[in-house]
């Protein structure tokens, strides 16, 4: 261990390693108003970042429960698309933005509340209680 590192306590080093988190927007249950092309683009961008399923209602009336994992924004809505996985369809699916009439954030957001600070707080509480060999496990996905 170098003298430079040795002068810091473990707590000081750990405090230096903590980076500020980003604000997580709670979108569960949200039904965005898609009044304009930009509203649709913004909502689909949020759906791409969302860690849960959304329900896409097409202009034809068809409803698709989907997990959006990719998107492409072209010059027009017809040239823009999202790729998704659907429970009752084999493989990757794709739909153009101009075919989408409604978007509902219907699935549970798997990333909500899963912050480093929450994990660290639970760890420290268990450590302070004298627990040894602490292992914190993620919640079941249902």
N, C-alpha and C positions, 0 to 999 in steps of 0.2 A: 504494500500500500504506500503510495507516495505521500510526502508530507502535505502536499496541497489537498489531497482527498481526506487525509486523517484529521484535519482541523475541523471538519464538519461532523455534526452528530447525525445519526440516522434520521431523526425527525426533520432536520434541516434539508437533508438530501431528498427525503420523500416530499417535502413541501415544494422543492424546486421542480420535481418531476410532474406535479399536477398542472395540467394545462386547463385553461378555462373551457367549459363545455359550451356547446351551442344550444340555443333555445329550441326546444322541441314543441312544435305546434300540435295541439290535440285536434285531430281531424276526424276521430271516430264519430260516425253519425252525421257528418257534414254533407249537405247536398248543395253544391255551389250553384249560383245563378249563372247560367251560360248565355247571357244576353248578347255578348259580342264574341268575335273571333278571339280576341285577347283573353276574355274570361275563360273560354274553353282551353286555350293554350296554357294559361296559368294553372287551371284546375288539373290538367293532365300532367303538368310538371310536378305538382304536389302529389298526384297519384303515383307517379314514378318513384318519388322519395318515400312514399307511405309503405310501411312494413306490414300491411294487411291487405285483405281482399277489397275490391271495389265492385260495384254493380254498374255495368255499362248498359245503358238503354240506347239501342240504335234507333234511327229514324223510322225503320221498318216496324218498330214495336218490340223486336226481340230483345230479351234481357240476358246479359252474360255476366256471370259471377267470374271475376278474373283477378289474377295477381299480375300487375303490370311490372315487367322487368326491363323493358327497353323502349325507347321512343326516338323518333326522328322528326325534326321540325323542318319542313320544306318551305318553299316560297308561298305556297297556298295551303289551305286546309286539305285539299284533295291530295297534295303531295306529302302531307305529314301523316304519320302513323304511330301507333303504339303496338308493341308486341306484348303478349300476355300468355299465361298458362290458365286454363280453365279446368275445373275438376272433371268434367264430362267430355273432354276433348283430348285426343291424343296429340302430344307435341305442342310446339309453339304455334300460336295463332297471331294474326295481325288484323288491325282494323284502321281505316283511314279516319282522320279527325272529322272530315266532313260527313261521316256516317253516324256520328255520335249526337244524340239528342239530350241525354241526361247522364249524370255521373253521381253515384251515391257511394260514400265511404262507409260501407256496411260491415266489413270485417273488423275483428279486433286488431288494434295496432300493436303488433308484437314488440315494438321498440319503446312504447310508452312507459315511462317511469323506470327504465333500465339505465340508470345513470351511474357513473363511476362513484360519485359522492354517496349515493345510496348504498352501494356495495361496501364502500370503505367504512361507512357508519356502522353497518351491521357487523362487519369484521371486527371493528374496534370494540363494539359492545360485547361481543362474544369473548374477545381477548381479555377485556377488563373483568369479565365474570370468571376468569381463570380457566376457560376452556382451552384444551390443547389439541393439536392436529386439526385446526379449523379448516373446514372445506365448505365453502358456500356454493350451492348449486343453483342453476337457473330454474325458473318456474316451469312446470310442465306446459306444453303447448296445447293442451286440451285433447 
